[in-house]
């Protein structure tokens, strides 16, 4: 049997595992080095004005001011809700039941109106299809009369 000529390149299992571990450690070190480089590389992405490249600090302030204004408005809404809850008297259980019944009736009326509208659209579409079929039949009759 002839040799393939690969005997000199073959290593023991232990040597292969050792080489694999060394390559893995080397790749991990390279990745860590790249991460550190990216983490320390600070890009200044602030907008610039004019030809001199003057930084626009107002852009950062506007963002902060917008968030602050949003927080103030949210606090105002919750404060207004709190004040209205103080002014608005507590509802009795019968008032709550009455409101719940009214809301349920209103939902039912809306559902019925939606069903009625859907039925109307379906009937209308069917009428249009029927009319188209009648028109097609009339056209066929005229064509047959012309051919005679």
C-alpha positions as MATLAB code, in Angstrom:
seq = 'XXXXXXXXXXXXXXXXXXXXXXXXXXXXXXXXXXXXXXXXXXXXXXXXXXXXXXXXXXXXXXXXXXXXXXXXXXXXXXXXXXXXXXXXXXXXXXXXXXXXXXXXXXXXXXXXXXXXXXXXXXXXXXXXXXXXXXXXXXXXXXXXXXXX';
ca = [
       0.000    0.000    0.000;
       1.328    3.415   -0.907;
       1.668    6.295    1.494;
      -0.305    9.480    0.957;
       2.640   11.604    2.038;
       0.819   13.135    5.013;
       2.581   11.320    7.800;
       4.848   14.247    8.528;
       1.889   16.650    8.960;
      -0.137   14.458   11.305;
       0.088   15.197   15.008;
      -1.117   13.429   18.055;
      -4.539   14.265   19.481;
      -2.958   16.072   22.414;
      -0.819   18.223   20.126;
      -3.857   19.056   17.942;
      -5.928   20.062   20.985;
      -3.043   22.182   22.268;
      -2.688   23.978   18.908;
      -6.465   24.511   18.759;
      -6.495   25.999   22.267;
      -3.599   28.303   21.392;
      -5.420   29.553   18.276;
      -8.614   30.083   20.283;
      -6.726   32.072   22.916;
      -5.037   34.133   20.215;
      -8.393   34.916   18.556;
      -9.930   35.822   21.944;
      -7.012   38.175   22.669;
      -7.430   39.808   19.242;
     -11.174   40.254   19.841;
     -10.545   41.766   23.284;
      -7.975   44.134   21.803;
     -10.412   45.182   19.077;
     -13.213   45.735   21.633;
     -10.916   47.874   23.775;
      -9.882   49.903   20.742;
     -13.505   50.477   19.731;
     -14.508   51.364   23.294;
     -11.748   53.960   23.648;
     -12.266   55.396   20.157;
     -14.625   58.286   20.848;
     -16.370   59.768   17.846;
     -17.767   63.237   18.317;
     -21.037   63.094   16.415;
     -22.289   66.518   17.476;
     -23.709   68.649   14.666;
     -21.591   71.490   13.384;
     -22.467   74.978   12.195;
     -20.691   77.137    9.702;
     -17.403   76.537    7.981;
     -15.298   76.658   11.131;
     -16.924   73.524   12.516;
     -18.261   75.168   15.673;
     -20.104   72.633   17.763;
     -23.779   73.211   18.402;
     -24.343   72.711   22.136;
     -27.981   73.765   21.741;
     -28.787   70.414   20.104;
     -28.062   68.572   23.337;
     -29.920   71.151   25.399;
     -32.976   70.935   23.143;
     -33.149   67.207   23.636;
     -32.849   67.608   27.395;
     -35.376   70.434   27.424;
     -37.846   68.306   25.453;
     -37.542   65.466   27.920;
     -37.914   67.872   30.849;
     -41.012   69.434   29.288;
     -42.498   65.976   28.718;
     -41.873   65.075   32.346;
     -43.504   68.307   33.520;
     -46.563   67.672   31.351;
     -46.849   64.093   32.595;
     -46.620   65.330   36.169;
     -49.247   67.981   35.368;
     -51.638   65.409   33.987;
     -51.258   63.194   37.026;
     -51.643   66.228   39.307;
     -54.775   67.312   37.433;
     -56.177   63.798   37.745;
     -55.475   63.881   41.467;
     -57.198   67.270   41.855;
     -60.244   66.147   39.870;
     -60.469   63.028   42.003;
     -60.629   65.267   45.078;
     -63.381   67.426   43.570;
     -65.336   64.598   41.931;
     -67.483   62.806   44.504;
     -67.231   59.058   44.906;
     -69.773   57.144   42.858;
     -72.134   54.798   44.571;
     -72.325   51.161   43.482;
     -75.696   51.809   41.842;
     -74.200   54.683   39.794;
     -71.328   52.422   38.738;
     -73.804   49.686   37.704;
     -75.897   52.220   35.770;
     -72.817   53.479   33.919;
     -71.738   49.907   33.165;
     -75.197   49.070   31.789;
     -75.230   52.237   29.655;
     -71.796   51.407   28.280;
     -72.889   47.838   27.485;
     -76.045   49.055   25.725;
     -73.985   51.555   23.737;
     -71.568   48.791   22.659;
     -74.504   46.614   21.598;
     -76.033   49.476   19.586;
     -72.691   50.091   17.878;
     -72.321   46.369   17.109;
     -75.855   46.240   15.655;
     -75.173   49.318   13.536;
     -71.968   47.696   12.269;
     -73.846   44.479   11.425;
     -76.600   46.439    9.651;
     -74.038   48.346    7.617;
     -72.218   45.133    6.732;
     -75.512   43.531    5.623;
     -76.331   46.609    3.547;
     -72.946   46.462    1.806;
     -73.380   42.738    1.126;
     -76.872   43.241   -0.326;
     -75.666   46.157   -2.423;
     -72.756   44.110   -3.799;
     -75.160   41.262   -4.638;
     -77.494   43.697   -6.427;
     -74.575   45.010   -8.461;
     -73.518   41.479   -9.417;
     -77.082   40.637  -10.441;
     -77.307   43.797  -12.541;
     -74.007   42.960  -14.231;
     -75.260   39.455  -15.007;
     -78.501   40.858  -16.464;
     -76.542   43.332  -18.573;
     -74.273   40.543  -19.808;
     -77.348   38.440  -20.727;
     -78.871   41.413  -22.617;
     -75.581   41.929  -24.450;
     -75.470   38.240  -25.435;
     -79.058   38.438  -26.727;
     -78.249   41.510  -28.818;
     -75.180   39.771  -30.230;
     -77.283   36.721  -31.127;
     -79.933   38.942  -32.787;
     -77.233   40.661  -34.887;
     -75.840   37.350  -36.043;
     -79.265   36.169  -37.325;
];
